Amino acid sequence: MSRLENVLGRERAITSLGLVVIVALSWGYLWTGAGTGMSALDMTAVTLFPHRLPGGIAGMDTPLSLVILMWWVMMIAMMTPSAAPVVLLYRRVLRHHGTAAGGSAATSMLLLAGYLTAWLGFAVGAASLQLALQPSGLISAMMLWSKSALLSAGVLLAAGVYQFSPLKRACLAQCRAPAAFLVAHWRPGAAGSFLLGLRHGAYCVGCCWLLMALLFVGGIMNIVWIAALSLMVFVEKVLPGGERAGRVLGVLLILWAGATLLV
């Protein structure tokens, strides 16, 4: 093996390890309860109709900043695995263009930072919505899942219908084709790397935001729902046949919405 191959292999390993560490730390934070005062297991239930479960006693008042952090770390844990292909491909392209050893790994992390900044924007909106819904009694202040059949059915229906929308298809196409995305939107320099990641993140928010909204139905800190949605997003964005799987999911969500109103 040549010295160049050794360098490329080492940088690929460093970048991959960085992604694994980020995801592992994020999942660890969620597992401990993300500052809610309860473990994630205490807020997890395996059921199709969480609104029928008891909501527990009143939850503690949590500042907006901590709720934003909870949502953002959750998005990092859920979305980083499906962003790995574009990050790793970007590192390879940088090396091909002559970026110095060590520089391509660091610069690819700037792309990831931009990507996760887009999800920070989503986290701010989701956290604000959560704190607005809790006083109304529509979601449990303690268990953080929907207590309303109408709310649950509405979110499920919206998420299901959105799976077939032109906007969903357009955003998913960008997420599923990292090479085409990099060619179309390439920007030079460190700032360009961050902005490239921000743009890619915006497409992925556009693709997945209503799937993430399903956490309001099943429980914002419900580990089973978080893991299931993470897997679905990865299948839809990365694996062959992901578009078809997304359409099947859309049908199931619409049927689920109807069943929610009947139970």
N, C-alpha and C positions, 0 to 999 in steps of 0.2 A: 504494500500500500504506500502511495506517495505521500510526501509531506503535505501537499495540498489536500489530499483526501482526508488525512488525519485532522487538519485544521477544520475542514468542512464538517466532518463527523463530530468534532468536539463542539463546534458552534451549534449544530443541530441539537446535540444533547443538552447544551446549556439552555437553549430556547425552550425545548420540550420540558426540561426540568423546571424551568421558571413557571411555565403554564401549570404544571402539576402542583407545584407549591402554592400558587395563587388559588387554585380551585380547592385544594385540601384545607388551606387556612380558612377559606370562606365557608366551606361545609362545617368545619370545626366550630366556627363562631355561631352558625345557625343551630348546630346540635346542642350547644350550651344555652340556647334560648335567645340569643341576640339582644341581650339587655332587657328582656321582658320580665325577668324574675322567675321564670319557669323554664324547664327544659323543653326542647322541641317535642320529645316523646309525650310529655304531659298535654301538649296541644295537638296531638295527632289522633285521628280516628279514621278507621277504614270503613267508609260508607258512601253510597251513591247520593244520599239525601241528608247532608249534615244539618240542614235547617230543622230537622225533626229531633235533633239531639239537644239535651240541656246545655245551656250556654254558660253555666257556672256562675259564680258570684261576680260582683262588680270588679272590673280590672283596675289596676293602678293608673294614675295619670302619667303618661309618658310624653316627654317633650318632643316637639316636631323633629328636632335635630336627630334624636335617637331613632325615631321611626324612619326617617330618611335613610339613616345609616343601615338599619335593618333591611329595608327594601333594596338598597344598593348592593350590600353584601350578598343578598339573596340573588340578585341579578348577575353578579359576578360569578357566583357558584353555578348558576343555571346556564348562563350564556357563553362563558369562556370556552367550554369544550367544543361547542359548535363554531366558535371563531378560530379555533386552532388551525384549520387548513389555510385560511388567508394569512395568518401570522407566520406560519412556517414557510408558505410559498413566498411571501414578501422577503423573508430572510434570504432565501435562495436567490431571488432576483437581485437583491442588494449585493450579494457576493459576486454574482455574475457581472454586475456593473462595476466591480472593483472596489467595493467598500472594504476598508481595512479589517483585518482579523479582529474579532471582538466588537467591532463597530456595528456589524449587521445584526448581531443578537440584541445589542442595546437599542438600535434604531427600530427594530421590529417591536420592541416593548413600547416604544412611543406610539406605534400604530395601535397596539392593544390599549394604551392609555386613552387615546382618542375614542376608540370603540366603547370603552367602559364609561367615558364621560357622557356619551349619548344615553347610556342606560341610567346614568345619574339623573339626567333630566326626567326620564320616566319615573325614577324613584321618588323624586320631589312631588310629581303629580299624584302618584299612587299613595304616598304617605299622607298628603293633604286630604285626599279623598277618604282614606281610612279614618282619620281623626274627625272628619265631617260626618261620617256615617255612624260612628260609635255612639254619640249622644242620642241619636234618633232611635236606637235599638234595632236597627236593621242588621247589624253584625254584632256578635257577642264581644263585649269589651274585654272579656277574659280569654275566651277560646279563639277569637278572631275568625270565626266563620259566620256565614250568613244565617240569620234567624228568620228570614222571610222567603217563602216559596216564590213570591213574585219577583223578588230581587234575584234569587238563584236562577229561576227560569229565564228571566230577561238577559242575564249575563251569558248563560249557556246558549240561548238562541242567537244572541248577537255574535258570539264567538263562532258558532257554527255557520251562520250565514256569511260572516266575513271570510271564512276559508275559501269561498267561491268568488270573492270580489276581485275586480281588475287590479285594485291597489295591492291586495294581498299577493296576487300572482306576479305583479311587477317587482315588488320588494323581494319576494322569495327568489325570483330569477337572479337578482343581484347577489343574494346570499349564497346561492348554489353554484355560482360561477366565479370563484375567486380570481382566476387568471384573467377572464374577460373584464372583471371589475378593475383590476390593477392596471390593465392596458388602457381602459377608458378614462380612468380618473387619476392617473399617476401624477404625483407632485414631488419635486426634488427637495432635499434638505430635511432637517429635523422637524421644522414646522410643517412641512409638507407631509411627513409621516403621520404626525398627530392629526392633521386635517383629513388625511386619507382614512384613518381609523374612525374619525368622527363621522365622516360620510357613510362609511360601511355600517357603523353602529346605527345611524339614522335609518338606513334601509332595514336593518334587522329589528329595530323598534317598530317600524311600520309593518313588518311581517308578523311580529309575535305579540304585540301589545295586548290584544284581546285574549290570547292564550294565557298571558300572565294575569289578566284580570280574573281568570277562573279561580285564582287563589282567594278572592273574596267569597267565592262559593264554598270551597272545600276547607278553607282555613289558611290564613296567611302564613302561619308557622307549622302547617301540617306537613311533616316530612314526607309522607307517602305521596301527597299531591305534588309537592315540590319535585320529588324524584321522578314521578310519572311525567310531569310536564317537561322536565329537563330531557328525559329520554325521547319524548315526542318531538321536541324542538330539534334534537340532534338527528333523529331519523329524517325529519322533513327537510332540514337544511343540508345534510351531509351525505346520507346514504342513497344509493340507487333506488328509484321508485319513491322518493320522498314526496313528490307532488301528489302521487296517487294516494299515499298514506294520509296526506293532509286532507284530501277530499273525503276519504273514508271517515276520518275524524270529524269533519264537518257534518256529515250525515248523522253520525252517532251523537254529536252534541245537540243537534236539532231534536232528535228523538228523546234524548235525555231531558231537554227542556220541557217537552210535552209530558213526560212521565213525572217530572217534578210537580207539575200542577195537579196531577191526578192522585198522588199518594197522600 
